[in-house]
Amino acid sequence: MKAEYPNMSPAEADDIKERALRALARNRIPGYNFAGHFLDLQCRRFEPGAVAFDLAAGPHCTDAQGIVDPAAVSFFTDMVLAAAVRAYVEPTQRTATLVLRYDFMGAPARGTLSAEARSEGFSFRTALPQAMATGSVFADGAEVIRASGTWVSAPTPEGRTLAPLPWESKDPLQYPAVSRSKLDPMEKTAIRHVERLVRIAGPEGFLHHLWTPDVRATPNGAASRIALGMHLGNRVGHVQGGLTMHIALATAVAAAPQHPLLTGATAWYISPGQGKALTTRSTLLQTGRNVAVVRTEVFAPGRKLVLEVISNHAITASAQLSPAGLMT
């Protein structure tokens, strides 16, 4: 008899489904989002000048080797940087990313992740004040990503009510418990999607299927598509910024197969990611003996540009060594 979950234990599958159901229930409370509740970020410090967070690893977010999925790493990095900026605003204010920069330091994202970030607050030399943040993500004491970005305190979309994130609230938030039978139609679509992905998840892990687009090679690079839903949304209903970055980078990596080591990327956020799906186009701008450069564009329906990314790719040092140990 074929196992229902060929690449995970029934207990691990049940844990993922329970996490998803809990995240959907908690998502009903304004303030946070499904992804944050599903990954269960833990805040150790939140104050102007410095923030610190942890992300525990588990079958819900790792591959067969125990490496945290790049989508979770990107989400975590973006959230921690944004938290350093949000320490300077009221909990009901909205912040939006303008620019995001990742430098990948070479350490694998294995096991529990920790992150620290800092900001000096908003500069008022622009009509819409901007704030910068810098930080790092660590795994087992080694630096995985060094990151920076720029945010603005943007107007809240009409009809949206923002509430404090869990670490911004003065009082512990009270979350409802919702059974599967009480989910609304959108929530039922999300939980069915999760249940289907649990059954098909392979060695790459469950989260790869949830947050990584379908990518295909093109003559000039690569292209991808990902259907949108509440599992990708931020607290105003747009695709969460760190996940948009991940969608772009997953496509960019496929555009430079001869240079498989992603070393750095800078993203410019142009417009909200929304609609039925995002499509992504990565173009190989330059490819050399050691380094490649890729331009990636993420589009919403109607070819509306959402994100533009320039990324650097390299080959590993070991790939440069000849059998005699000499550089080729």
N, C-alpha and C positions, 0 to 999 in steps of 0.2 A: 504494500500500500504506500502510495506517495505521501510524504509528510506534508502537512498543511503549511508549515513554516520550515522550508528546507535549510535555511541558513541562520536560524536562531531558535532558541528554546521557546516552548509555549509560554513560559513565565516572562521571557523578554518581550514576546509579542503582546502579551496582556498588559505589560507595563507601558509599552508605547501607546496602545489604544486607550488606556486609562489616563495617561498624560494628555493625550489629545482631547479626550472628553472633558477633563478638568480645565484645560486651556480654553476650550470653547465656552464653558460655563463662566469662567473668570473674565473672559473677553467681553461679557455683557456689562461689566462695570467699566464706565468710561475712565480712561487714563492710560492703560497699557495696551498690549496687543497679544494675539495668539502666539506668535513666535517667542516673545519674552516669557510668557507663562509656560510654554511647552519646554523651553530650555531651562527655565527656573534660575535666572541670574540672581546671585546673592550679593547684596551691597555690604561692604565692610566699612566704608567711609564715604560720606557725602557732605561736602562743605566747600565754600568758595576757596579756591586755591588747590584743592586736591580731592580726588575720588578714587575708590578702590573697589573692585568687584571680583567675584569668582564664578566660574562656570564648571560644574561637576560633569565629568565624562560618564558615559554609559551607553548601552546598546542603542538608545534613542538618537545618539548624535555621533557615533563612532563607526569606523569600518572594522573589518575582521582583525586588523592589526592593532586596534585600540587607538587609532589616530582620529582626532576630532575632525569632522567634515569641514572642508573649507567654507561652506556656507555658514555654519555655526560660528567659525572663527571670525568671518567678516561681520556677521551680525553683532557679535560680542564686541569687536573692536569699535565699530561705529557707535554702538550704544554707550560704551564707556567714555569715548571722546565727547559725545553729545551731553552726557551727564555732567562732565566738567564744565561745560558751557551753561547747562540748565541750573547749575548751582547759583547762578547770578540772576535768574528770572523767577517770577511768580509761578507756582505750579500750574496755573490755568493758562499761562502763555505758551504759544507754539514756537518751536524753533525748527529751522529748516537748513539743510546742508547746502552750501555753495560749492565747496571743493573738498575732496578727500584724497589723502595720499597714504599709500601703504609701501613700506620697504620690508621685504621678507628676509629675515636674518639667517635662515638656514636651519634653525632648530625645528624638529617635528612637533606638531601640536598633539602630543601624546599625554593622556591623563587629564587631571583637573587643570584648567586654565586659570590664571590670575592676571589682572590688569590694573594698571594705575594710569591716571591721566590728570592733567592740570591745565588751567586756563587763568588768564589775568582779567577776564571779563570783557565787556564790550567797549569798543572804540566808537566814539561819537563824531568822528570826522566825516562819516558818510551819513546821508540822509536816513538810511535804514541802518542802524548800528550793527556792526559785525564783531564777532568774537572768534578768536583762534584757540585751538586746543592741541596739545601734544600728549602722547602717551605710548605705552608699550604693553604687549601681551606676552606672558611667560608661561612655559610649561616645564615642570620639574626644574625650576630655577633658571632655565635658559630662555633667551629672548626669541620669540617666534616672529613677531611683527613690531616694527617701530612705525608709528602712525601720527598723522597730523591732519588738521582740517580747519575749515572756516564755516561758521554758522551765522544766520541772522535770526532775529525774533520776528517771524513772519505773521501776517494776519491769519486768524483761524478761518477756515472755509465756512461759508454761510451755512447755518443749520447744524454745525458741530459744536458740541459742548466738551471742553477739555477738563479733565480732572487730574489730580496729582498722580504721578507714577508711584509705585509702592514705597520707594525710598524718599519720596518728597512729602509724603503724608505725615502729619503730626500724630495721627492715631492709626493703629493697625486697621487695614482695610478688611472688611467683612465680605467674603466671596460666597456666592450661592453654590449649592450642590445641585446639579441638573442631571437627570437620568437621560439615557439615550432617547427614550420615547418622548421626552419633552422638548427635544431640539426643534428649532424652527427649520423651514426648508433649506435655507442657506447653510445652517449648521449641519444638517443631515447630509448635505452634499459634501461638506468638508470631512465629516467622520467616515463616510463611505470611501472617500478618496484615500484617507489614511489606512483604512482596513485593507483596501486593495493593494496598496504599496507595501504593507507589512508582509503580505503573502508572496510578493515577487522580489523582495529585497534580496540582493546577493551579497558577495563579500565586500562590495563597496559601501554597504550599510543602508539603512532605511532613509536617513536624511538626504542622501544623494538623490534619491528618487523624488523626495518632497520638494526640494528647493533648487535643483539643478535642471537647466533646460535641456531639451533634446537638441544635440549639436550635430551638424553635418559639415563635411569639407566642401569648399567651393574652389574654383580655379584661382582665386586671389587670396584665400584665407579660410574663413569658416562662417557659418550662419547658424542661428538657433531660434527656437520659439519656446515659450512657456506660457501655459494657460494660467490666468490669474484667479485668485480666490482669497478668502479671508485668511488662509494660512500664510499668505505672503504680505498681508497688509500691515501698515503702521496704524497709529491711533486715530488718524484722520481718513483712513481708507485707501491711501496710496501705498504702492509697494515700498516696504521699508528700505531705507537708504543702503544699509549694509548688504541686504539681499540683492538690491539692484546692482551694486558693485560686484557681487559674486556672480550674478548672471552674465555680466560683461566679461569678467575674467575667465569664467569657464569656457566661453566662446573664444576668447583671445588665445588661451593655451592651445586650443585645437588648431588655431591658425598658424602656429609655429611649431610643428611636430619635430623638427630637427633641433630645436632649442627648447627642450621641455622644462627647463628650470625658470619659473617665474620669479624675477628678482625685485620688481618694483612696478608701481602703477599710480597714476594720478587721474582722478575723475572730476569732471565738471558737471554739476547737476543743472539741467536746463529747464525741465518741466516735470510735473508729477507723473509717476508711473501708474496708469489707471486704464480701465477698459477691460476687454475680454482676454487679451493676451499681450505680451511683449515679444517683439522680434528683435534680433540682434545681428549685426553685421560686423565682422572683424576682417580688416584688410592688412596684409603683410606689407608694411612700408619699406622695410629694409631687412635684409638678411645677410649676415657676414659669416666669417669663420667661427666667431665666438658669440656674437650677440645678434639678436633680432629685435625689431621694433614693430609693434602692432597698434593700429588705430581701431577702436571699437565704438560703434554707435548702437545705442539701444532706442528702440522706437515703440511708441504706443500706437494704437489704431489710427489710421489716417496718415501714417508716416510722420507723426509728431515726435520730434527728437526729445528724448527723456534724459539721456546721459551720454557723455562722450569721454572716452578713456584712452590714454596713451600708456602702453605697458612695455616693459623691457623683459626680454627672455634670453636665456643663456644655456650653454651646455655645461655639464658638471666637470669639475677638474679631473675626475677619474676617466671621463670620456676622452680627455685629451692625451692620456698616457698610452704610449705604445707598449707592447708586451715586454720590452726591455726596461720599461719605467722611464723612458725619455719622452719629452714633449714632442708631439708630432707637428 
